[in-house]
Amino acid sequence: MRIYITVDVECSLPGLRNGGEQIPVGTSERVYGNFFGKQLGTPLIMEMLEAHGFKGTFFCDSCMRYLVGDDDAGQVLRTIAGRGHDVQLHVHPINRLWAVRDSAPLVPRDQWNDDIGALPLWLQDDLIQEGRRFVHDHTGRLPTVFRAGNYGASDETLELLAANGFLADSSYNLWALDKAGYEMRIVTPAPINIPFRHRGILEIPVTVFQAPAAVADGYRFFAPEGAGYCEMQAALQSLAAAGVQDVVVVLHSFSFIKSADPHYRNVRFNWVVQERFRQLLQFLANRPDEYEVVTLGDHVEHRDAPSLGEASTSHFVSVPAWTVGLRFAGQVAQRLI
């Protein structure tokens, strides 16, 4: 089984949705995690990966440069690529829309959207081309894999990605189906949990599993921020038994930081999430014959996958109820400690 550990790297612009104070939160807080005299963001994530002999795929938001400047944002990419990790493209359009709101508004305010798939096609294409150049300028390599901010790509986004030389996308996340603030825009006739080809590109979904209906409804995905270690371990073993060959894990550059406010003025180290991730890495490292940790950038070219109409929709597994109970205990600990 191939395991892809992916990290969404981004700054933020709180206040847009709720009318609050719109002050960008930059790389120091949201990317590097510079708190308590330590770096709890991407540097710690890379350190943990490297300690186990792994490389990660870091989806870097090209639009964060509109909040912090090109050199600051570019240094993020240069640092990650310089340590041998895989840098690919992530896009949160709202940062660019906000930054040029007075000088050169791209679309009227009532048409702003942070889901790239909801924007006009010309603007989607421009964001993709701009992001592709940004990654190349700071890493020397063109990105071949994309993930939309908020998982908000559409079928049309996939077509534009293929036209711009991308080989794969990893925006399809069934967890987002029923979550406020997320909208699944890639249309499939039935839920899919394995790679498939659609609109000229390879789609590698964020891998999901399910909890027993009596305990919790809906999908969970492999994100230490919201899934317990025992859940992820049990799901991995069940997915392998079901014949799933690819599992996508998701973190954010700020996964190990617990903020009491959107501007990161009151934060704590999220030791629960960090420990979940450490345990997952150790589990994978102890079983190299069963699990191969690889990057998306190294494994998408010439990759075989069924077309959307031929892809199986049966690769879903449920985890034991007791693993969900342990996650709930961890969530209580997150709030209290």
Secondary structure, DSSP 8 states (H G I E B T S, - for coil): -EEEEEEEE--B-TTTTTT-----B-HHHHTS-EETTEE-SHHHHHHHHHHTT---EEEEEGGGHHHH-HHHHHHHHHHHHHTT-EEEEEE-HHHHHHHTTTTS-SS-GGG--S-GGGS-HHHHHHHHHHHHHHHHHHHSS---EEEEGGG--BHHHHHHHHHTT--EE----GGGGGSTT---BS--SS---S-EEETTEEE----EEE--TTT--SEEES-TTTS-HHHHHHHHHHHHHTT--EEEEEEETTTTEEESSTTSSSEEE-HHHHHHHHHHHHHHHT-TTT-EEE-STTS-TT----BGGG--S----B--HHHHHHHHHHHHHHHH-
